[in-house]
């Protein structure tokens, strides 16, 4: 029992170390291993754990200050697929991310795809919105919109897409909001 004037008890908290350890110049192997570990940790913070594509935080940071068009894309049957369990969701989202990855031309400046939330992805590039949307729709049309959890559990899905141009709103977040709003209206 706690005393009336005693400080409240808190669950154990883990305080971060005084800083990130610095590589030891005397041991080049350990220094290299630490650099690789820190690089993997940083990469893990910027990627979606299910699909491996970048996450919203990374895309916002990468597109800050750029004039980019955005295509918002959603898996139309996401709610039904999520009722089938995490294996179905993971398989479906991985297929969708792969299809969207093929839509982006590597020559486009700033071209990137991120998982935004649940069954929604955002593709961004420094090209006109109609060019980006046409590429995304072509990839969806040519893609194999089927997922498999096991040999006996398979399914298909469809994707919807909408876009917003860089000159339609001020800043990346506003362009994303506009594309997502148009997607919701479909």
WOLINDA-V155042 format. One line per field, one symbol per residue. burial: 1 if it has 9 or more other C-alpha atoms within 8 Angstrom, else 0. Layout:
# WOLINDA-V155042
burial=???
This chain:
# WOLINDA-V155042
burial=000000000000000000000010000001110110000000010111001011110111001000111111111101001101000111111111101110110001011111110011111111111001101111110000111110000100101111111100101101110111011000
